[in-house]
Amino acid sequence: MGGLQGWHLVIIIVLALLLFGAPKLPGLARSMGQSLRIFKSEVRQMKDEDQKDADGVDETQAKKRETVEGDIIDPERKRDTPNL
């Protein structure tokens, strides 16, 4: 008495065909699929941003930090130029 039975689904499908018409249903399904793809990509992007925040460094900054070139400076040596 309280559950959704098979004949209920048949009635719902028939009503959907009558209300929306057969030509409109493929377009409706297509737009629903596109909406779901967009939603999934947004959720994935939010997870990636959260992961970057948790790591503290994004991938491009990590790659920049891998190689460092420069001179070794002796902190004990006094500067030859006056402070400005």
Buried (B, 14 or more C-beta within 10 A) or exposed (E): EEEEEEEEEEEEEEEBEEEEEEEEEEEEEEEEEEEEEEEEEEEEEEEEEEEBEEEEEEEEEEEEEEEEEEEEEEEEEEEEEEEE
